[in-house]
């Protein structure tokens, strides 16, 4: 199922006309760190893990 963040979290992501104070909830996310060629096999392996279900 597609997660539509623009509809569900629009108060966080979409700009306002005037500055307002908002509370950002805690999110879970993955990061990939490193440097080098993004065409390497190791990079493909890291990115592939993000798409496993």
DRENPA-3360 file (N, C-alpha, C; in nm, 2 decimals, always signed):
BEGIN
1 = XXXXXXXX = +0.08/-0.12/+0.00/+0.00/+0.00/+0.00/+0.09/+0.12/+0.00 ~ +0.06/+0.22/-0.08/+0.13/+0.34/-0.09/+0.10/+0.43/+0.03 ~ +0.20/+0.49/+0.09/+0.19/+0.58/+0.20/+0.18/+0.72/+0.14 ~ +0.08/+0.79/+0.15/+0.06/+0.93/+0.10/+0.09/+1.03/+0.20 ~ +0.22/+1.06/+0.22/+0.27/+1.16/+0.32/+0.22/+1.30/+0.30 ~ +0.19/+1.34/+0.18/+0.14/+1.47/+0.15/+0.00/+1.49/+0.21 ~ -0.08/+1.39/+0.22/-0.21/+1.39/+0.27/-0.21/+1.37/+0.43 ~ -0.13/+1.28/+0.47/-0.13/+1.24/+0.61/-0.05/+1.33/+0.70;
9 = XXXXXXXX = +0.06/+1.39/+0.65/+0.15/+1.47/+0.73/+0.18/+1.61/+0.66 ~ +0.07/+1.66/+0.61/+0.09/+1.79/+0.53/+0.13/+1.90/+0.62 ~ +0.10/+1.90/+0.75/+0.14/+2.01/+0.84/+0.29/+2.01/+0.86 ~ +0.36/+1.90/+0.84/+0.50/+1.89/+0.85/+0.57/+1.93/+0.72 ~ +0.53/+1.88/+0.61/+0.60/+1.89/+0.49/+0.57/+2.00/+0.39 ~ +0.44/+2.05/+0.40/+0.40/+2.15/+0.30/+0.42/+2.29/+0.37 ~ +0.47/+2.38/+0.29/+0.50/+2.52/+0.34/+0.38/+2.59/+0.38 ~ +0.40/+2.68/+0.48/+0.29/+2.77/+0.53/+0.32/+2.91/+0.48;
17 = XXXXXXXX = +0.22/+2.99/+0.48/+0.24/+3.13/+0.43/+0.31/+3.21/+0.54 ~ +0.29/+3.18/+0.67/+0.36/+3.24/+0.78/+0.43/+3.14/+0.86 ~ +0.54/+3.18/+0.92/+0.61/+3.08/+1.01/+0.52/+3.04/+1.13 ~ +0.52/+2.91/+1.16/+0.45/+2.85/+1.27/+0.53/+2.75/+1.34 ~ +0.51/+2.73/+1.47/+0.58/+2.63/+1.54/+0.50/+2.50/+1.53 ~ +0.58/+2.39/+1.50/+0.51/+2.26/+1.49/+0.59/+2.16/+1.57 ~ +0.52/+2.05/+1.61/+0.59/+1.94/+1.67/+0.61/+1.83/+1.57 ~ +0.74/+1.78/+1.56/+0.77/+1.68/+1.47/+0.77/+1.55/+1.55;
25 = XXXXXXXX = +0.69/+1.45/+1.51/+0.69/+1.32/+1.58/+0.81/+1.24/+1.56 ~ +0.84/+1.14/+1.64/+0.95/+1.06/+1.62/+0.93/+0.97/+1.50 ~ +1.03/+0.95/+1.41/+1.02/+0.87/+1.29/+1.12/+0.76/+1.30 ~ +1.10/+0.65/+1.24/+1.19/+0.54/+1.22/+1.24/+0.55/+1.08 ~ +1.37/+0.54/+1.05/+1.42/+0.54/+0.92/+1.56/+0.47/+0.91 ~ +1.60/+0.44/+0.79/+1.73/+0.38/+0.77/+1.82/+0.48/+0.70 ~ +1.95/+0.46/+0.73/+2.05/+0.54/+0.66/+2.15/+0.45/+0.60 ~ +2.22/+0.50/+0.49/+2.33/+0.43/+0.43/+2.44/+0.53/+0.43;
33 = XXXXXXXX = +2.55/+0.49/+0.50/+2.67/+0.57/+0.50/+2.78/+0.51/+0.42 ~ +2.87/+0.60/+0.38/+2.99/+0.55/+0.30/+3.03/+0.66/+0.20 ~ +3.13/+0.62/+0.13/+3.18/+0.70/+0.02/+3.24/+0.61/-0.09 ~ +3.24/+0.67/-0.20/+3.29/+0.59/-0.31/+3.20/+0.59/-0.43 ~ +3.21/+0.49/-0.51/+3.14/+0.48/-0.64/+3.00/+0.42/-0.61 ~ +2.89/+0.49/-0.64/+2.76/+0.43/-0.62/+2.72/+0.32/-0.71 ~ +2.81/+0.29/-0.81/+2.79/+0.18/-0.90/+2.85/+0.05/-0.85 ~ +2.92/+0.05/-0.74/+2.98/-0.07/-0.68/+2.87/-0.17/-0.63;
41 = XXXXXXXX = +2.91/-0.30/-0.63/+2.82/-0.40/-0.58/+2.78/-0.38/-0.44 ~ +2.87/-0.33/-0.35/+2.83/-0.31/-0.21/+2.72/-0.21/-0.20 ~ +2.72/-0.10/-0.28/+2.62/+0.00/-0.27/+2.49/-0.06/-0.32 ~ +2.49/-0.14/-0.42/+2.37/-0.21/-0.47/+2.31/-0.30/-0.36 ~ +2.40/-0.36/-0.29/+2.35/-0.45/-0.18/+2.28/-0.37/-0.07 ~ +2.34/-0.26/-0.03/+2.29/-0.17/+0.07/+2.15/-0.12/+0.03 ~ +2.14/-0.07/-0.09/+2.01/-0.02/-0.14/+1.91/-0.13/-0.15 ~ +1.95/-0.24/-0.20/+1.86/-0.36/-0.21/+1.79/-0.39/-0.08;
49 = XXXXX = +1.86/-0.38/+0.03/+1.81/-0.41/+0.16/+1.69/-0.32/+0.20 ~ +1.69/-0.20/+0.15/+1.59/-0.10/+0.18/+1.45/-0.14/+0.11 ~ +1.46/-0.22/+0.01/+1.34/-0.26/-0.06/+1.29/-0.40/-0.03 ~ +1.35/-0.47/+0.06/+1.30/-0.60/+0.11/+1.18/-0.58/+0.19 ~ +1.09/-0.67/+0.17/+0.96/-0.67/+0.25/+0.96/-0.78/+0.35;
% end
